[in-house]
């Protein structure tokens, strides 16, 4: 006696059935890709030295030579200490002091006091350079990247106004 089998049927295997990827998993993968793209964009918009396009180091990007602190003393920054006025509008930067690591005690006025979120100074082979970030009403993330010109005794560089998306060349002269 022969047993008949139906060759069109597959035998059933016990256990859970495999379903397609859930939509929740797709959302998680999409979010991870978005975060990765944002981080990659941030990384690639900064140069290896941590300088912005003007070549002046920005906050948190002090060159390795300056990180040791021993190579830069606070007296090296002495020409920067004082009050500096921007002739085109009366804006004033007041540099009260700079420690050996480049951290600045700084005020900014127009004519009232504007909050300085971060301020740093570095000394490299080219010049004394400063970076100031403002965080206040009308100044959300505005920055100054300036270099000291000892020949003219001025601070000159760039002012970035993020609200308008504009960058301006500026000069500050000492107030006596």
MDAnalysis code that builds the backbone (N, CA, C; Angstrom):
import MDAnalysis as mda
import numpy as np

u = mda.Universe.empty(528, n_residues=176, atom_resindex=np.repeat(np.arange(176), 3), trajectory=True)
u.add_TopologyAttr("name", ["N", "CA", "C"] * 176)
u.add_TopologyAttr("resid", np.arange(1, 177))
u.add_TopologyAttr("resname", ["UNK", "UNK", "UNK", "UNK", "UNK", "UNK", "UNK", "UNK", "UNK", "UNK", "UNK", "UNK", "UNK", "UNK", "UNK", "UNK", "UNK", "UNK", "UNK", "UNK", "UNK", "UNK", "UNK", "UNK", "UNK", "UNK", "UNK", "UNK", "UNK", "UNK", "UNK", "UNK", "UNK", "UNK", "UNK", "UNK", "UNK", "UNK", "UNK", "UNK", "UNK", "UNK", "UNK", "UNK", "UNK", "UNK", "UNK", "UNK", "UNK", "UNK", "UNK", "UNK", "UNK", "UNK", "UNK", "UNK", "UNK", "UNK", "UNK", "UNK", "UNK", "UNK", "UNK", "UNK", "UNK", "UNK", "UNK", "UNK", "UNK", "UNK", "UNK", "UNK", "UNK", "UNK", "UNK", "UNK", "UNK", "UNK", "UNK", "UNK", "UNK", "UNK", "UNK", "UNK", "UNK", "UNK", "UNK", "UNK", "UNK", "UNK", "UNK", "UNK", "UNK", "UNK", "UNK", "UNK", "UNK", "UNK", "UNK", "UNK", "UNK", "UNK", "UNK", "UNK", "UNK", "UNK", "UNK", "UNK", "UNK", "UNK", "UNK", "UNK", "UNK", "UNK", "UNK", "UNK", "UNK", "UNK", "UNK", "UNK", "UNK", "UNK", "UNK", "UNK", "UNK", "UNK", "UNK", "UNK", "UNK", "UNK", "UNK", "UNK", "UNK", "UNK", "UNK", "UNK", "UNK", "UNK", "UNK", "UNK", "UNK", "UNK", "UNK", "UNK", "UNK", "UNK", "UNK", "UNK", "UNK", "UNK", "UNK", "UNK", "UNK", "UNK", "UNK", "UNK", "UNK", "UNK", "UNK", "UNK", "UNK", "UNK", "UNK", "UNK", "UNK", "UNK", "UNK", "UNK", "UNK", "UNK", "UNK", "UNK", "UNK", "UNK", "UNK", "UNK"])
u.atoms.positions = np.array([
    [0.824, -1.144, 0.000],
    [0.000, 0.000, 0.000],
    [0.887, 1.230, 0.000],
    [0.692, 2.124, -0.889],
    [1.491, 3.339, -1.049],
    [0.796, 4.518, -0.368],
    [1.607, 5.378, 0.202],
    [1.064, 6.565, 0.864],
    [1.105, 7.710, -0.128],
    [-0.027, 8.351, -0.260],
    [-0.090, 9.487, -1.163],
    [0.313, 10.754, -0.407],
    [1.124, 11.567, -1.041],
    [1.489, 12.841, -0.433],
    [1.124, 13.960, -1.376],
    [0.805, 15.062, -0.808],
    [0.485, 16.251, -1.589],
    [1.759, 17.078, -1.699],
    [2.352, 17.087, -2.868],
    [3.622, 17.774, -3.056],
    [3.476, 19.299, -3.125],
    [2.294, 19.833, -3.174],
    [2.093, 21.274, -3.245],
    [2.069, 21.901, -1.867],
    [1.936, 21.132, -0.850],
    [1.876, 21.655, 0.508],
    [3.221, 21.529, 1.185],
    [3.546, 22.523, 1.932],
    [4.757, 22.466, 2.742],
    [4.356, 22.065, 4.137],
    [5.242, 21.365, 4.798],
    [4.897, 21.035, 6.176],
    [4.993, 22.277, 7.047],
    [4.129, 22.362, 8.016],
    [4.147, 23.493, 8.937],
    [5.214, 23.270, 9.974],
    [5.988, 24.362, 10.257],
    [7.022, 24.295, 11.271],
    [6.526, 25.082, 12.458],
    [6.660, 24.489, 13.621],
    [6.194, 25.144, 14.832],
    [7.115, 26.314, 15.176],
    [6.572, 27.353, 15.797],
    [7.365, 28.502, 16.221],
    [6.777, 29.789, 15.680],
    [7.381, 30.919, 16.102],
    [6.829, 32.216, 15.676],
    [7.102, 32.479, 14.199],
    [6.184, 33.163, 13.594],
    [6.349, 33.531, 12.193],
    [7.188, 34.791, 12.098],
    [8.035, 34.856, 11.122],
    [8.860, 36.053, 10.922],
    [8.056, 37.065, 10.130],
    [7.943, 38.254, 10.690],
    [7.212, 39.336, 10.026],
    [8.208, 40.317, 9.441],
    [7.755, 41.227, 8.624],
    [8.607, 42.289, 8.091],
    [9.008, 43.236, 9.217],
    [9.966, 44.111, 8.940],
    [10.422, 45.077, 9.942],
    [9.264, 45.978, 10.351],
    [9.175, 46.228, 11.634],
    [8.077, 47.066, 12.104],
    [8.362, 48.526, 11.766],
    [7.340, 49.337, 11.712],
    [7.497, 50.764, 11.412],
    [8.258, 51.464, 12.521],
    [8.176, 50.957, 13.753],
    [8.896, 51.573, 14.865],
    [10.405, 51.447, 14.667],
    [10.819, 50.289, 14.199],
    [12.244, 50.085, 13.931],
    [12.707, 51.047, 12.828],
    [11.894, 51.252, 11.825],
    [12.235, 52.181, 10.748],
    [12.392, 53.606, 11.247],
    [11.539, 54.018, 12.182],
    [11.623, 55.360, 12.756],
    [12.929, 55.513, 13.537],
    [13.300, 54.489, 14.307],
    [14.541, 54.533, 15.083],
    [15.746, 54.637, 14.153],
    [15.758, 53.856, 13.094],
    [16.867, 53.901, 12.130],
    [16.924, 55.274, 11.467],
    [15.798, 55.823, 11.082],
    [15.756, 57.141, 10.458],
    [16.272, 58.217, 11.404],
    [15.898, 58.158, 12.677],
    [16.372, 59.131, 13.664],
    [17.875, 59.014, 13.846],
    [18.394, 57.796, 13.901],
    [19.841, 57.594, 14.057],
    [20.598, 58.152, 12.862],
    [20.084, 57.963, 11.665],
    [20.722, 58.503, 10.467],
    [20.709, 60.033, 10.497],
    [19.592, 60.629, 10.922],
    [19.494, 62.089, 10.988],
    [20.507, 62.656, 11.972],
    [20.627, 62.043, 13.152],
    [21.606, 62.504, 14.139],
    [23.018, 62.371, 13.585],
    [23.294, 61.266, 12.924],
    [24.610, 61.070, 12.317],
    [24.925, 62.121, 11.274],
    [23.956, 62.489, 10.457],
    [24.178, 63.518, 9.441],
    [24.436, 64.883, 10.069],
    [23.699, 65.204, 11.131],
    [23.916, 66.477, 11.820],
    [25.322, 66.531, 12.405],
    [25.729, 65.465, 13.078],
    [27.069, 65.433, 13.665],
    [28.153, 65.477, 12.596],
    [27.952, 64.768, 11.504],
    [28.929, 64.793, 10.412],
    [29.008, 66.192, 9.809],
    [27.872, 66.851, 9.650],
    [27.878, 68.215, 9.118],
    [28.625, 69.164, 10.017],
    [28.432, 69.040, 11.332],
    [29.152, 69.890, 12.281],
    [30.649, 69.624, 12.189],
    [31.015, 68.353, 12.139],
    [32.437, 67.993, 12.095],
    [33.094, 68.534, 10.828],
    [32.441, 68.376, 9.678],
    [33.060, 68.762, 8.424],
    [33.006, 70.256, 8.134],
    [32.223, 71.027, 8.899],
    [32.220, 72.473, 8.697],
    [33.332, 73.146, 9.464],
    [34.024, 72.410, 10.302],
    [35.130, 72.956, 11.080],
    [36.418, 72.400, 10.513],
    [37.455, 73.209, 10.484],
    [38.739, 72.732, 9.996],
    [39.401, 71.886, 11.065],
    [40.474, 71.206, 10.688],
    [41.173, 70.350, 11.638],
    [41.700, 71.120, 12.830],
    [42.078, 72.361, 12.658],
    [42.636, 73.129, 13.770],
    [41.550, 73.705, 14.660],
    [40.284, 73.560, 14.260],
    [39.199, 74.114, 15.057],
    [39.007, 75.593, 14.788],
    [39.539, 76.083, 13.690],
    [39.402, 77.497, 13.376],
    [38.210, 77.684, 12.461],
    [37.602, 78.823, 12.528],
    [36.548, 79.125, 11.574],
    [37.208, 79.571, 10.276],
    [36.432, 80.026, 9.325],
    [36.993, 80.377, 8.015],
    [37.986, 81.534, 8.066],
    [37.956, 82.323, 9.112],
    [38.895, 83.437, 9.208],
    [40.252, 82.978, 9.713],
    [40.342, 81.719, 10.166],
    [41.593, 81.208, 10.687],
    [41.823, 81.539, 12.152],
    [40.860, 82.165, 12.796],
    [40.991, 82.511, 14.212],
    [40.321, 81.417, 15.026],
    [41.022, 80.788, 15.959],
    [40.430, 79.693, 16.720],
    [39.159, 80.128, 17.438],
    [38.190, 79.220, 17.443],
    [36.940, 79.493, 18.124],
    [36.959, 78.882, 19.519],
    [35.923, 79.152, 20.275],
    [35.849, 78.690, 21.657],
    [36.012, 77.176, 21.709],
    [36.791, 76.723, 22.668],
    [36.977, 75.298, 22.865],
    [37.950, 74.664, 21.900],
    [38.624, 75.453, 21.088],
    [39.531, 74.901, 20.106],
    [40.903, 75.541, 20.227],
    [41.423, 75.575, 21.410],
    [42.729, 76.170, 21.640],
    [43.786, 75.243, 21.067],
    [44.716, 75.758, 20.270],
    [45.750, 74.915, 19.689],
    [46.531, 74.168, 20.761],
    [47.084, 73.015, 20.381],
    [47.795, 72.164, 21.333],
    [48.927, 72.909, 22.024],
    [49.609, 73.783, 21.308],
    [50.712, 74.527, 21.905],
    [50.229, 75.405, 23.054],
    [49.003, 75.918, 22.965],
    [48.478, 76.788, 24.008],
    [47.880, 76.000, 25.159],
    [47.504, 74.752, 24.925],
    [46.858, 73.963, 25.957],
    [47.786, 73.717, 27.129],
    [49.059, 73.641, 26.898],
    [49.987, 73.374, 27.985],
    [49.964, 74.491, 29.011],
    [49.637, 75.697, 28.609],
    [49.540, 76.818, 29.537],
    [50.896, 77.392, 29.884],
    [51.907, 76.567, 29.922],
    [53.240, 77.043, 30.279],
    [53.824, 77.905, 29.171],
    [53.419, 77.643, 27.942],
    [53.985, 78.377, 26.820],
    [53.338, 79.745, 26.629],
    [52.174, 79.933, 27.199],
    [51.486, 81.218, 27.112],
    [51.243, 81.716, 28.527],
    [51.727, 82.893, 28.822],
    [51.513, 83.474, 30.141],
    [50.512, 84.615, 30.016],
    [49.865, 84.935, 31.109],
    [48.859, 85.991, 31.067],
    [49.477, 87.319, 30.641],
    [50.755, 87.533, 30.940],
    [51.379, 88.801, 30.523],
    [51.541, 88.882, 28.997],
    [51.551, 87.730, 28.327],
    [51.605, 87.742, 26.862],
    [50.362, 88.405, 26.268],
    [49.259, 88.356, 27.006],
    [48.001, 88.930, 26.546],
    [47.824, 90.387, 26.980],
    [48.777, 90.942, 27.652],
    [48.657, 92.292, 28.222],
    [48.213, 93.354, 27.213],
    [48.695, 93.328, 25.955],
    [48.238, 94.360, 25.001],
    [46.734, 94.346, 24.743],
    [46.064, 93.227, 25.039],
    [44.627, 93.123, 24.792],
    [43.781, 93.710, 25.918],
    [44.348, 93.786, 27.110],
    [43.589, 94.234, 28.278],
    [43.276, 95.725, 28.171],
    [42.012, 96.053, 28.404],
    [41.564, 97.444, 28.330],
    [40.206, 97.537, 27.671],
    [39.823, 98.771, 27.341],
    [38.539, 99.018, 26.685],
    [38.786, 99.338, 25.214],
    [38.006, 98.704, 24.350],
    [38.130, 98.854, 22.901],
    [36.784, 99.281, 22.334],
    [36.790, 100.310, 21.478],
    [35.556, 100.845, 20.909],
    [35.534, 100.628, 19.405],
    [34.368, 100.240, 18.920],
    [34.156, 100.093, 17.473],
    [33.662, 101.433, 16.953],
    [34.474, 102.159, 16.180],
    [34.122, 103.516, 15.750],
    [32.835, 103.613, 14.932],
    [32.424, 102.554, 14.260],
    [31.240, 102.623, 13.405],
    [29.927, 102.502, 14.164],
    [29.973, 102.364, 15.488],
    [28.704, 102.263, 16.198],
    [28.809, 102.463, 17.688],
    [29.984, 102.642, 18.182],
    [30.144, 102.876, 19.604],
    [30.102, 101.628, 20.461],
    [30.122, 100.450, 19.855],
    [30.156, 99.211, 20.612],
    [31.488, 99.133, 21.355],
    [31.462, 98.613, 22.599],
    [32.680, 98.577, 23.409],
    [32.919, 97.165, 23.941],
    [34.142, 96.696, 23.773],
    [34.600, 95.459, 24.402],
    [35.515, 95.872, 25.548],
    [35.237, 95.353, 26.732],
    [36.090, 95.624, 27.883],
    [36.750, 94.310, 28.292],
    [38.059, 94.240, 28.119],
    [38.825, 93.051, 28.505],
    [39.487, 93.368, 29.836],
    [38.956, 92.760, 30.890],
    [39.444, 93.036, 32.244],
    [40.669, 92.209, 32.592],
    [40.771, 91.044, 32.008],
    [41.906, 90.174, 32.280],
    [41.832, 88.908, 31.458],
    [42.990, 88.255, 31.302],
    [43.089, 87.007, 30.556],
    [44.051, 86.111, 31.324],
    [43.605, 84.895, 31.656],
    [44.510, 84.005, 32.383],
    [45.426, 83.267, 31.404],
    [46.341, 82.474, 31.923],
    [47.346, 81.795, 31.104],
    [46.741, 80.790, 30.130],
    [45.527, 80.311, 30.400],
    [44.878, 79.365, 29.486],
    [44.117, 80.077, 28.376],
    [44.018, 81.410, 28.469],
    [43.313, 82.178, 27.451],
    [41.882, 82.532, 27.804],
    [41.420, 82.109, 28.968],
    [40.058, 82.469, 29.386],
    [40.030, 83.960, 29.702],
    [39.067, 84.662, 29.090],
    [38.983, 86.107, 29.231],
    [37.848, 86.513, 30.170],
    [38.117, 87.526, 30.980],
    [37.091, 88.205, 31.776],
    [36.715, 89.425, 30.948],
    [35.547, 89.364, 30.317],
    [35.189, 90.333, 29.285],
    [33.780, 90.874, 29.462],
    [33.597, 92.142, 29.111],
    [32.285, 92.752, 29.038],
    [32.067, 93.308, 27.642],
    [30.788, 93.428, 27.237],
    [30.453, 93.997, 25.933],
    [29.291, 94.949, 26.154],
    [29.366, 96.121, 25.535],
    [28.389, 97.175, 25.780],
    [27.915, 97.808, 24.477],
    [26.594, 98.130, 24.434],
    [26.012, 98.779, 23.259],
    [24.792, 99.612, 23.623],
    [24.761, 100.690, 24.250],
    [25.696, 101.095, 25.291],
    [25.487, 100.305, 26.569],
    [24.299, 99.626, 26.686],
    [24.072, 98.827, 27.894],
    [24.865, 97.524, 27.795],
    [25.011, 96.853, 28.921],
    [25.768, 95.605, 28.981],
    [25.037, 94.491, 28.229],
    [25.770, 93.775, 27.398],
    [25.272, 92.620, 26.650],
    [25.984, 91.395, 27.218],
    [25.250, 90.317, 27.455],
    [25.833, 89.113, 28.050],
    [26.879, 88.468, 27.139],
    [28.071, 88.268, 27.685],
    [29.134, 87.544, 26.984],
    [29.057, 86.096, 27.446],
    [28.727, 85.189, 26.520],
    [28.592, 83.772, 26.864],
    [29.958, 83.114, 27.009],
    [30.867, 83.421, 26.084],
    [32.211, 82.829, 26.108],
    [33.196, 83.809, 25.504],
    [34.409, 83.786, 26.038],
    [35.463, 84.642, 25.490],
    [36.812, 83.979, 25.740],
    [37.582, 83.821, 24.670],
    [38.899, 83.198, 24.780],
    [39.922, 83.981, 23.973],
    [41.174, 83.795, 24.344],
    [42.290, 84.406, 23.618],
    [43.350, 83.344, 23.385],
    [44.043, 83.454, 22.275],
    [45.167, 82.565, 21.980],
    [46.312, 83.400, 21.430],
    [47.495, 82.880, 21.627],
    [48.679, 83.496, 21.037],
    [49.326, 82.432, 20.176],
    [49.482, 82.746, 18.909],
    [50.199, 81.825, 18.044],
    [51.318, 82.581, 17.345],
    [51.958, 81.954, 16.397],
    [53.096, 82.571, 15.721],
    [52.692, 83.834, 14.955],
    [51.427, 83.916, 14.567],
    [50.970, 85.048, 13.759],
    [50.566, 86.260, 14.593],
    [49.751, 86.016, 15.640],
    [49.195, 87.161, 16.363],
    [48.499, 86.722, 17.640],
    [48.079, 87.715, 18.422],
    [47.162, 87.500, 19.535],
    [45.763, 87.532, 18.935],
    [44.945, 86.540, 19.250],
    [43.618, 86.446, 18.660],
    [42.595, 86.226, 19.758],
    [41.392, 86.772, 19.550],
    [40.324, 86.577, 20.519],
    [39.047, 86.132, 19.822],
    [38.230, 85.427, 20.587],
    [36.914, 84.995, 20.133],
    [35.931, 85.328, 21.239],
    [34.849, 86.006, 20.887],
    [33.820, 86.384, 21.856],
    [32.468, 85.953, 21.297],
    [31.694, 85.253, 22.130],
    [30.340, 84.875, 21.750],
    [29.359, 85.583, 22.675],
    [28.385, 86.245, 22.085],
    [27.356, 86.969, 22.831],
    [26.080, 86.131, 22.873],
    [25.359, 86.182, 24.003],
    [24.062, 85.514, 24.129],
    [23.146, 86.448, 24.896],
    [22.350, 87.220, 24.159],
    [21.431, 88.158, 24.797],
    [20.339, 88.506, 23.796],
    [19.342, 89.229, 24.245],
    [18.267, 89.672, 23.366],
    [18.879, 90.513, 22.239],
    [18.595, 90.142, 21.024],
    [19.151, 90.843, 19.866],
    [20.537, 90.358, 19.476],
    [21.137, 89.521, 20.288],
    [22.494, 89.009, 20.025],
    [22.571, 87.498, 20.253],
    [21.634, 86.723, 19.713],
    [21.633, 85.284, 19.998],
    [22.750, 84.560, 19.240],
    [23.878, 84.361, 19.905],
    [24.990, 83.653, 19.271],
    [25.853, 84.504, 18.368],
    [25.749, 85.822, 18.464],
    [26.612, 86.698, 17.671],
    [28.054, 86.511, 18.131],
    [29.004, 86.571, 17.194],
    [30.406, 86.330, 17.547],
    [31.339, 87.377, 16.947],
    [32.429, 87.588, 17.656],
    [33.553, 88.375, 17.156],
    [34.759, 87.450, 17.084],
    [35.459, 87.467, 15.968],
    [36.746, 86.792, 15.829],
    [37.733, 87.875, 15.409],
    [38.611, 88.240, 16.333],
    [39.476, 89.398, 16.143],
    [40.939, 89.042, 16.362],
    [41.804, 89.759, 15.677],
    [43.249, 89.613, 15.860],
    [43.816, 90.987, 16.210],
    [44.824, 90.980, 17.073],
    [45.472, 92.225, 17.490],
    [46.555, 92.584, 16.475],
    [46.496, 93.817, 15.978],
    [47.517, 94.343, 15.073],
    [48.364, 95.321, 15.881],
    [49.576, 94.898, 16.322],
    [50.389, 95.773, 17.173],
    [50.908, 97.012, 16.438],
    [51.053, 96.910, 15.127],
    [51.542, 98.049, 14.346],
    [50.554, 99.206, 14.391],
    [49.243, 98.880, 14.293],
    [48.201, 99.910, 14.311],
    [47.545, 100.038, 15.687],
    [47.864, 99.136, 16.605],
    [47.254, 99.075, 17.930],
    [45.720, 99.016, 17.819],
    [45.238, 98.035, 17.047],
    [43.798, 97.831, 16.867],
    [43.485, 96.342, 16.938],
    [42.226, 96.047, 17.230],
    [41.681, 94.705, 17.087],
    [40.870, 94.713, 15.804],
    [41.159, 93.790, 14.904],
    [40.393, 93.768, 13.650],
    [40.033, 92.335, 13.299],
    [38.899, 92.210, 12.622],
    [38.445, 90.877, 12.245],
    [37.006, 90.889, 11.799],
    [36.251, 89.868, 12.250],
    [34.901, 89.664, 11.761],
    [33.872, 89.659, 12.888],
    [32.716, 90.219, 12.573],
    [31.554, 90.150, 13.450],
    [30.506, 89.355, 12.700],
    [30.018, 88.267, 13.300],
    [28.986, 87.446, 12.680],
    [27.674, 87.665, 13.414],
    [26.652, 88.042, 12.659],
    [25.317, 88.293, 13.201],
    [24.395, 87.182, 12.687],
    [24.174, 86.137, 13.502],
    [23.402, 84.991, 13.020],
    [21.937, 85.304, 12.713],
    [21.337, 86.256, 13.420],
    [19.925, 86.586, 13.166],
    [19.736, 87.045, 11.725],
    [20.699, 87.781, 11.204],
    [20.624, 88.264, 9.822],
    [21.420, 87.375, 8.877],
    [22.220, 86.456, 9.433],
    [23.052, 85.594, 8.595],
    [24.143, 86.363, 7.870],
    [24.650, 87.428, 8.494],
    [25.641, 88.278, 7.835],
    [26.926, 88.354, 8.642],
    [28.030, 88.558, 7.936],
    [29.335, 88.744, 8.550],
    [29.886, 90.084, 8.089],
    [30.446, 90.831, 9.034],
    [30.977, 92.161, 8.742],
    [32.435, 92.247, 9.182],
    [33.244, 92.961, 8.413],
    [34.600, 93.277, 8.850],
    [34.511, 94.441, 9.805],
    [35.215, 94.317, 10.949],
    [35.144, 95.355, 11.990],
    [36.531, 95.660, 12.512],
    [36.630, 96.837, 13.136],
    [37.877, 97.280, 13.787],
    [37.494, 97.887, 15.126],
    [38.291, 97.596, 16.148],
    [38.148, 98.205, 17.455],
    [39.433, 98.982, 17.771],
    [39.264, 100.201, 18.274],
    [40.407, 101.023, 18.663],
    [40.407, 101.173, 20.177],
    [41.586, 101.355, 20.770],
    [41.626, 101.473, 22.232],
    [40.967, 102.755, 22.712],
    [40.276, 102.679, 23.857],
    [39.712, 103.855, 24.513],
    [40.720, 104.319, 25.544],
    [41.027, 105.590, 25.556],
    [42.001, 106.104, 26.526],
    [41.330, 106.814, 27.639],
])
